[in-house]
């Protein structure tokens, strides 16, 4: 079954280093379909004051094919940033964010 997990990066406030950043989808997902990485690769060849902020990380879904379609991450997301297309079934936030 084809699975597509969409994370709206405008809504998602995930942060690996910020204690106020949300990590609910990572915590609740039993199949562990989510992963994280820095927003952009750091380039050490440019001056320090022009480098990107290494604390800004984003969520990825490299293991979307392990998704079981339970929708726990969609419901846990307080920003309504996650939707899942699980075959013919669309799993989307039910509350306004």
C-alpha positions in Angstrom: 0.0 0.0 0.0 1.3 3.4 -0.9 1.8 5.8 2.0 2.6 9.5 1.8 3.2 11.5 5.0 3.1 15.2 4.6 4.6 17.6 7.2 3.7 21.2 6.8 6.9 22.9 7.7 5.2 26.3 8.1 3.2 24.8 11.0 5.6 22.3 12.5 7.6 23.7 15.4 9.9 20.7 15.9 13.3 21.5 17.4 15.9 19.1 18.6 17.6 21.6 20.9 14.8 23.9 21.9 13.0 22.5 25.0 9.8 24.3 23.9 9.9 22.7 20.5 7.4 19.9 19.8 8.5 16.3 19.6 5.1 14.6 20.0 5.0 12.7 16.7 8.4 11.2 17.4 7.3 10.2 20.9 3.9 8.6 19.9 4.8 6.9 16.6 5.1 3.1 17.3 6.5 2.1 13.9 9.1 5.0 14.2 8.6 6.4 10.7 10.1 9.8 11.6 13.7 11.0 11.6 15.5 14.3 12.0 18.3 16.2 10.5 19.7 19.7 10.5 17.7 22.1 8.2 20.7 22.7 6.0 24.2 21.3 5.9 26.8 23.4 7.8 29.5 24.9 5.6 32.6 25.4 7.7 34.4 27.2 4.8 32.4 30.4 5.3 32.9 32.8 8.2 31.4 31.8 11.5 29.0 34.8 11.7 27.5 33.8 8.3 27.0 30.1 9.0 23.5 28.7 9.5 22.1 28.0 12.9 23.0 24.4 13.8 20.1 24.1 16.2 17.4 24.3 13.5 16.4 20.8 12.7 13.5 19.4 10.6 11.4 16.2 10.6 11.6 13.7 7.8 9.7 10.5 7.1 12.3 8.2 5.5 10.4 5.1 6.7 6.9 6.1 5.6 6.4 2.6 4.2 6.4 1.3 7.9 3.4 3.5 8.7 0.4 1.5 9.9 -2.1 4.3 9.3 -3.1 4.6 12.9 -3.1 8.4 12.8 -1.7 8.8 16.3 0.9 11.4 15.0 -1.8 13.4 13.2 -3.9 13.5 16.4 -0.9 14.2 18.7 0.3 17.2 16.6 -0.9 20.4 18.3 -0.2 22.4 15.2 -2.1 20.2 12.7 1.0 19.9 10.6 0.8 16.2 9.7 -1.4 14.5 7.1 -1.2 11.0 5.9 -2.4 9.5 2.6 -2.7 5.8 3.5 -3.7 4.2 0.3 -7.2 5.6 -0.5 -7.6 6.9 3.1 -6.7 10.5 4.0 -5.8 10.9 7.6 -5.9 14.6 8.4 -6.3 16.8 11.5 -9.9 17.0 12.8 -9.4 20.1 14.9 -8.5 23.6 13.8 -5.0 24.6 14.7 
